[in-house]
Amino acid sequence: MTSAIAFQYWGMQKVNNSKLKIFQTKRSALRGLRALWQLRGI
């Protein structure tokens, strides 16, 4: 029983970590695009 709960918790952590990574890459990609946009504007 406890192992099932631990496994569920571990799975949730993995999902949260991947969501966080995707969010961070999206943010960095947006930042890169913004920087490129500013360079083009000059």
PDB file of N, H, CA, C and O in Angstrom:
ATOM      1  N   MET A   1       0.840  -1.203   0.000  1.00  0.00           N
ATOM      2  CA  MET A   1       0.000   0.000   0.000  1.00  0.00           C
ATOM      3  C   MET A   1       0.878   1.257   0.000  1.00  0.00           C
ATOM      4  O   MET A   1       0.682   2.174  -0.798  1.00  0.00           O
ATOM      5  N   THR A   2       1.850   1.273   0.918  1.00  0.00           N
ATOM      6  H   THR A   2       2.009   0.529   1.567  1.00  0.00           H
ATOM      7  CA  THR A   2       2.713   2.467   1.011  1.00  0.00           C
ATOM      8  C   THR A   2       3.534   2.644  -0.259  1.00  0.00           C
ATOM      9  O   THR A   2       3.771   3.767  -0.703  1.00  0.00           O
ATOM     10  N   SER A   3       3.967   1.524  -0.843  1.00  0.00           N
ATOM     11  H   SER A   3       3.774   0.612  -0.482  1.00  0.00           H
ATOM     12  CA  SER A   3       4.789   1.611  -2.058  1.00  0.00           C
ATOM     13  C   SER A   3       3.978   2.222  -3.201  1.00  0.00           C
ATOM     14  O   SER A   3       4.516   2.972  -4.016  1.00  0.00           O
ATOM     15  N   ALA A   4       2.686   1.901  -3.257  1.00  0.00           N
ATOM     16  H   ALA A   4       2.250   1.292  -2.595  1.00  0.00           H
ATOM     17  CA  ALA A   4       1.823   2.455  -4.308  1.00  0.00           C
ATOM     18  C   ALA A   4       1.711   3.967  -4.134  1.00  0.00           C
ATOM     19  O   ALA A   4       1.776   4.715  -5.109  1.00  0.00           O
ATOM     20  N   ILE A   5       1.545   4.408  -2.902  1.00  0.00           N
ATOM     21  H   ILE A   5       1.492   3.800  -2.109  1.00  0.00           H
ATOM     22  CA  ILE A   5       1.446   5.847  -2.617  1.00  0.00           C
ATOM     23  C   ILE A   5       2.762   6.534  -2.972  1.00  0.00           C
ATOM     24  O   ILE A   5       2.774   7.602  -3.584  1.00  0.00           O
ATOM     25  N   ALA A   6       3.870   5.903  -2.577  1.00  0.00           N
ATOM     26  H   ALA A   6       3.860   5.035  -2.080  1.00  0.00           H
ATOM     27  CA  ALA A   6       5.191   6.468  -2.878  1.00  0.00           C
ATOM     28  C   ALA A   6       5.384   6.568  -4.387  1.00  0.00           C
ATOM     29  O   ALA A   6       5.921   7.556  -4.888  1.00  0.00           O
ATOM     30  N   PHE A   7       4.943   5.535  -5.108  1.00  0.00           N
ATOM     31  H   PHE A   7       4.508   4.732  -4.701  1.00  0.00           H
ATOM     32  CA  PHE A   7       5.095   5.536  -6.565  1.00  0.00           C
ATOM     33  C   PHE A   7       4.258   6.646  -7.184  1.00  0.00           C
ATOM     34  O   PHE A   7       4.708   7.332  -8.102  1.00  0.00           O
ATOM     35  N   GLN A   8       3.027   6.823  -6.674  1.00  0.00           N
ATOM     36  H   GLN A   8       2.662   6.265  -5.929  1.00  0.00           H
ATOM     37  CA  GLN A   8       2.158   7.894  -7.167  1.00  0.00           C
ATOM     38  C   GLN A   8       2.812   9.247  -6.936  1.00  0.00           C
ATOM     39  O   GLN A   8       2.828  10.097  -7.826  1.00  0.00           O
ATOM     40  N   TYR A   9       3.354   9.446  -5.732  1.00  0.00           N
ATOM     41  H   TYR A   9       3.341   8.756  -5.008  1.00  0.00           H
ATOM     42  CA  TYR A   9       4.005  10.707  -5.383  1.00  0.00           C
ATOM     43  C   TYR A   9       5.188  10.962  -6.304  1.00  0.00           C
ATOM     44  O   TYR A   9       5.375  12.076  -6.792  1.00  0.00           O
ATOM     45  N   TRP A  10       5.993   9.914  -6.542  1.00  0.00           N
ATOM     46  H   TRP A  10       5.841   9.009  -6.145  1.00  0.00           H
ATOM     47  CA  TRP A  10       7.170  10.022  -7.416  1.00  0.00           C
ATOM     48  C   TRP A  10       6.733  10.383  -8.828  1.00  0.00           C
ATOM     49  O   TRP A  10       7.365  11.208  -9.488  1.00  0.00           O
ATOM     50  N   GLY A  11       5.638   9.759  -9.294  1.00  0.00           N
ATOM     51  H   GLY A  11       5.125   9.089  -8.758  1.00  0.00           H
ATOM     52  CA  GLY A  11       5.118  10.056 -10.626  1.00  0.00           C
ATOM     53  C   GLY A  11       4.678  11.504 -10.722  1.00  0.00           C
ATOM     54  O   GLY A  11       4.940  12.176 -11.719  1.00  0.00           O
ATOM     55  N   MET A  12       4.003  11.988  -9.678  1.00  0.00           N
ATOM     56  H   MET A  12       3.790  11.442  -8.867  1.00  0.00           H
ATOM     57  CA  MET A  12       3.554  13.383  -9.656  1.00  0.00           C
ATOM     58  C   MET A  12       4.747  14.325  -9.719  1.00  0.00           C
ATOM     59  O   MET A  12       4.724  15.318 -10.446  1.00  0.00           O
ATOM     60  N   GLN A  13       5.788  14.013  -8.956  1.00  0.00           N
ATOM     61  H   GLN A  13       5.807  13.206  -8.366  1.00  0.00           H
ATOM     62  CA  GLN A  13       6.997  14.840  -8.945  1.00  0.00           C
ATOM     63  C   GLN A  13       7.611  14.905 -10.343  1.00  0.00           C
ATOM     64  O   GLN A  13       8.022  15.971 -10.800  1.00  0.00           O
ATOM     65  N   LYS A  14       7.670  13.749 -11.020  1.00  0.00           N
ATOM     66  H   LYS A  14       7.337  12.882 -10.649  1.00  0.00           H
ATOM     67  CA  LYS A  14       8.246  13.704 -12.362  1.00  0.00           C
ATOM     68  C   LYS A  14       7.425  14.569 -13.316  1.00  0.00           C
ATOM     69  O   LYS A  14       7.985  15.316 -14.119  1.00  0.00           O
ATOM     70  N   VAL A  15       6.108  14.468 -13.230  1.00  0.00           N
ATOM     71  H   VAL A  15       5.653  13.861 -12.578  1.00  0.00           H
ATOM     72  CA  VAL A  15       5.223  15.255 -14.105  1.00  0.00           C
ATOM     73  C   VAL A  15       5.427  16.738 -13.830  1.00  0.00           C
ATOM     74  O   VAL A  15       5.559  17.534 -14.760  1.00  0.00           O
ATOM     75  N   ASN A  16       5.452  17.113 -12.542  1.00  0.00           N
ATOM     76  H   ASN A  16       5.344  16.467 -11.786  1.00  0.00           H
ATOM     77  CA  ASN A  16       5.653  18.514 -12.184  1.00  0.00           C
ATOM     78  C   ASN A  16       6.988  19.023 -12.691  1.00  0.00           C
ATOM     79  O   ASN A  16       7.077  20.144 -13.191  1.00  0.00           O
ATOM     80  N   ASN A  17       8.039  18.199 -12.564  1.00  0.00           N
ATOM     81  H   ASN A  17       7.966  17.289 -12.157  1.00  0.00           H
ATOM     82  CA  ASN A  17       9.365  18.606 -13.029  1.00  0.00           C
ATOM     83  C   ASN A  17       9.373  18.831 -14.530  1.00  0.00           C
ATOM     84  O   ASN A  17       9.954  19.805 -15.009  1.00  0.00           O
ATOM     85  N   SER A  18       8.727  17.933 -15.281  1.00  0.00           N
ATOM     86  H   SER A  18       8.254  17.143 -14.891  1.00  0.00           H
ATOM     87  CA  SER A  18       8.709  18.089 -16.739  1.00  0.00           C
ATOM     88  C   SER A  18       7.902  19.322 -17.124  1.00  0.00           C
ATOM     89  O   SER A  18       8.268  20.035 -18.059  1.00  0.00           O
ATOM     90  N   LYS A  19       6.796  19.581 -16.405  1.00  0.00           N
ATOM     91  H   LYS A  19       6.498  19.002 -15.646  1.00  0.00           H
ATOM     92  CA  LYS A  19       5.996  20.782 -16.682  1.00  0.00           C
ATOM     93  C   LYS A  19       6.833  22.026 -16.426  1.00  0.00           C
ATOM     94  O   LYS A  19       6.802  22.979 -17.205  1.00  0.00           O
ATOM     95  N   LEU A  20       7.577  22.007 -15.335  1.00  0.00           N
ATOM     96  H   LEU A  20       7.602  21.233 -14.702  1.00  0.00           H
ATOM     97  CA  LEU A  20       8.423  23.141 -14.987  1.00  0.00           C
ATOM     98  C   LEU A  20       9.481  23.361 -16.058  1.00  0.00           C
ATOM     99  O   LEU A  20       9.741  24.495 -16.460  1.00  0.00           O
ATOM    100  N   LYS A  21      10.097  22.261 -16.524  1.00  0.00           N
ATOM    101  H   LYS A  21       9.887  21.339 -16.197  1.00  0.00           H
ATOM    102  CA  LYS A  21      11.124  22.364 -17.564  1.00  0.00           C
ATOM    103  C   LYS A  21      10.539  22.948 -18.834  1.00  0.00           C
ATOM    104  O   LYS A  21      11.150  23.816 -19.456  1.00  0.00           O
ATOM    105  N   ILE A  22       9.352  22.477 -19.230  1.00  0.00           N
ATOM    106  H   ILE A  22       8.855  21.771 -18.725  1.00  0.00           H
ATOM    107  CA  ILE A  22       8.701  22.988 -20.439  1.00  0.00           C
ATOM    108  C   ILE A  22       8.428  24.480 -20.269  1.00  0.00           C
ATOM    109  O   ILE A  22       8.665  25.271 -21.183  1.00  0.00           O
ATOM    110  N   PHE A  23       7.926  24.861 -19.084  1.00  0.00           N
ATOM    111  H   PHE A  23       7.733  24.220 -18.342  1.00  0.00           H
ATOM    112  CA  PHE A  23       7.627  26.269 -18.811  1.00  0.00           C
ATOM    113  C   PHE A  23       8.893  27.112 -18.904  1.00  0.00           C
ATOM    114  O   PHE A  23       8.883  28.195 -19.490  1.00  0.00           O
ATOM    115  N   GLN A  24       9.985  26.612 -18.323  1.00  0.00           N
ATOM    116  H   GLN A  24       9.993  25.732 -17.847  1.00  0.00           H
ATOM    117  CA  GLN A  24      11.248  27.359 -18.349  1.00  0.00           C
ATOM    118  C   GLN A  24      11.781  27.494 -19.763  1.00  0.00           C
ATOM    119  O   GLN A  24      12.280  28.557 -20.133  1.00  0.00           O
ATOM    120  N   THR A  25      11.683  26.431 -20.566  1.00  0.00           N
ATOM    121  H   THR A  25      11.277  25.568 -20.266  1.00  0.00           H
ATOM    122  CA  THR A  25      12.174  26.519 -21.945  1.00  0.00           C
ATOM    123  C   THR A  25      11.323  27.492 -22.743  1.00  0.00           C
ATOM    124  O   THR A  25      11.843  28.237 -23.574  1.00  0.00           O
ATOM    125  N   LYS A  26      10.016  27.490 -22.497  1.00  0.00           N
ATOM    126  H   LYS A  26       9.593  26.885 -21.822  1.00  0.00           H
ATOM    127  CA  LYS A  26       9.130  28.440 -23.186  1.00  0.00           C
ATOM    128  C   LYS A  26       9.533  29.867 -22.828  1.00  0.00           C
ATOM    129  O   LYS A  26       9.608  30.736 -23.697  1.00  0.00           O
ATOM    130  N   ARG A  27       9.791  30.100 -21.542  1.00  0.00           N
ATOM    131  H   ARG A  27       9.730  29.394 -20.836  1.00  0.00           H
ATOM    132  CA  ARG A  27      10.170  31.440 -21.094  1.00  0.00           C
ATOM    133  C   ARG A  27      11.489  31.871 -21.718  1.00  0.00           C
ATOM    134  O   ARG A  27      11.614  33.002 -22.190  1.00  0.00           O
ATOM    135  N   SER A  28      12.473  30.977 -21.724  1.00  0.00           N
ATOM    136  H   SER A  28      12.371  30.059 -21.341  1.00  0.00           H
ATOM    137  CA  SER A  28      13.781  31.324 -22.303  1.00  0.00           C
ATOM    138  C   SER A  28      13.647  31.537 -23.813  1.00  0.00           C
ATOM    139  O   SER A  28      14.315  32.399 -24.385  1.00  0.00           O
ATOM    140  N   ALA A  29      12.778  30.746 -24.455  1.00  0.00           N
ATOM    141  H   ALA A  29      12.235  30.046 -23.991  1.00  0.00           H
ATOM    142  CA  ALA A  29      12.562  30.913 -25.898  1.00  0.00           C
ATOM    143  C   ALA A  29      11.933  32.279 -26.169  1.00  0.00           C
ATOM    144  O   ALA A  29      12.322  32.970 -27.110  1.00  0.00           O
ATOM    145  N   LEU A  30      10.963  32.664 -25.343  1.00  0.00           N
ATOM    146  H   LEU A  30      10.647  32.102 -24.578  1.00  0.00           H
ATOM    147  CA  LEU A  30      10.330  33.976 -25.497  1.00  0.00           C
ATOM    148  C   LEU A  30      11.350  35.081 -25.308  1.00  0.00           C
ATOM    149  O   LEU A  30      11.359  36.069 -26.043  1.00  0.00           O
ATOM    150  N   ARG A  31      12.218  34.903 -24.304  1.00  0.00           N
ATOM    151  H   ARG A  31      12.211  34.101 -23.707  1.00  0.00           H
ATOM    152  CA  ARG A  31      13.251  35.907 -24.039  1.00  0.00           C
ATOM    153  C   ARG A  31      14.185  36.027 -25.243  1.00  0.00           C
ATOM    154  O   ARG A  31      14.549  37.132 -25.646  1.00  0.00           O
ATOM    155  N   GLY A  32      14.570  34.877 -25.818  1.00  0.00           N
ATOM    156  H   GLY A  32      14.274  33.980 -25.491  1.00  0.00           H
ATOM    157  CA  GLY A  32      15.446  34.872 -26.993  1.00  0.00           C
ATOM    158  C   GLY A  32      14.778  35.565 -28.172  1.00  0.00           C
ATOM    159  O   GLY A  32      15.416  36.345 -28.879  1.00  0.00           O
ATOM    160  N   LEU A  33      13.494  35.282 -28.386  1.00  0.00           N
ATOM    161  H   LEU A  33      12.976  34.648 -27.811  1.00  0.00           H
ATOM    162  CA  LEU A  33      12.758  35.911 -29.479  1.00  0.00           C
ATOM    163  C   LEU A  33      12.699  37.421 -29.281  1.00  0.00           C
ATOM    164  O   LEU A  33      12.862  38.191 -30.227  1.00  0.00           O
ATOM    165  N   ARG A  34      12.464  37.832 -28.038  1.00  0.00           N
ATOM    166  H   ARG A  34      12.332  37.206 -27.269  1.00  0.00           H
ATOM    167  CA  ARG A  34      12.387  39.263 -27.735  1.00  0.00           C
ATOM    168  C   ARG A  34      13.713  39.941 -28.028  1.00  0.00           C
ATOM    169  O   ARG A  34      13.756  41.035 -28.590  1.00  0.00           O
ATOM    170  N   ALA A  35      14.806  39.268 -27.636  1.00  0.00           N
ATOM    171  H   ALA A  35      14.771  38.379 -27.179  1.00  0.00           H
ATOM    172  CA  ALA A  35      16.148  39.818 -27.887  1.00  0.00           C
ATOM    173  C   ALA A  35      16.385  39.948 -29.393  1.00  0.00           C
ATOM    174  O   ALA A  35      16.903  40.962 -29.860  1.00  0.00           O
ATOM    175  N   LEU A  36      16.003  38.919 -30.146  1.00  0.00           N
ATOM    176  H   LEU A  36      15.581  38.095 -29.766  1.00  0.00           H
ATOM    177  CA  LEU A  36      16.148  38.960 -31.606  1.00  0.00           C
ATOM    178  C   LEU A  36      15.324  40.103 -32.190  1.00  0.00           C
ATOM    179  O   LEU A  36      15.779  40.817 -33.084  1.00  0.00           O
ATOM    180  N   TRP A  37      14.106  40.266 -31.674  1.00  0.00           N
ATOM    181  H   TRP A  37      13.736  39.686 -30.948  1.00  0.00           H
ATOM    182  CA  TRP A  37      13.214  41.328 -32.145  1.00  0.00           C
ATOM    183  C   TRP A  37      13.851  42.698 -31.927  1.00  0.00           C
ATOM    184  O   TRP A  37      13.806  43.564 -32.800  1.00  0.00           O
ATOM    185  N   GLN A  38      14.449  42.878 -30.740  1.00  0.00           N
ATOM    186  H   GLN A  38      14.485  42.174 -30.031  1.00  0.00           H
ATOM    187  CA  GLN A  38      15.100  44.152 -30.422  1.00  0.00           C
ATOM    188  C   GLN A  38      16.286  44.387 -31.350  1.00  0.00           C
ATOM    189  O   GLN A  38      16.501  45.509 -31.809  1.00  0.00           O
ATOM    190  N   LEU A  39      17.059  43.334 -31.629  1.00  0.00           N
ATOM    191  H   LEU A  39      16.884  42.423 -31.256  1.00  0.00           H
ATOM    192  CA  LEU A  39      18.201  43.461 -32.537  1.00  0.00           C
ATOM    193  C   LEU A  39      17.726  43.847 -33.935  1.00  0.00           C
ATOM    194  O   LEU A  39      18.359  44.663 -34.605  1.00  0.00           O
ATOM    195  N   ARG A  40      16.626  43.269 -34.369  1.00  0.00           N
ATOM    196  H   ARG A  40      16.112  42.606 -33.825  1.00  0.00           H
ATOM    197  CA  ARG A  40      16.089  43.595 -35.695  1.00  0.00           C
ATOM    198  C   ARG A  40      15.582  45.031 -35.733  1.00  0.00           C
ATOM    199  O   ARG A  40      15.644  45.705 -36.761  1.00  0.00           O
ATOM    200  N   GLY A  41      15.076  45.483 -34.583  1.00  0.00           N
ATOM    201  H   GLY A  41      15.025  44.936 -33.748  1.00  0.00           H
ATOM    202  CA  GLY A  41      14.527  46.834 -34.510  1.00  0.00           C
ATOM    203  C   GLY A  41      15.599  47.912 -34.632  1.00  0.00           C
ATOM    204  O   GLY A  41      15.322  49.025 -35.079  1.00  0.00           O
ATOM    205  N   ILE A  42      16.832  47.575 -34.230  1.00  0.00           N
ATOM    206  H   ILE A  42      17.057  46.671 -33.867  1.00  0.00           H
ATOM    207  CA  ILE A  42      17.923  48.554 -34.257  1.00  0.00           C
ATOM    208  C   ILE A  42      18.294  48.891 -35.700  1.00  0.00           C
ATOM    209  O   ILE A  42      19.193  49.698 -35.935  1.00  0.00           O
TER     210      ILE A  42
END
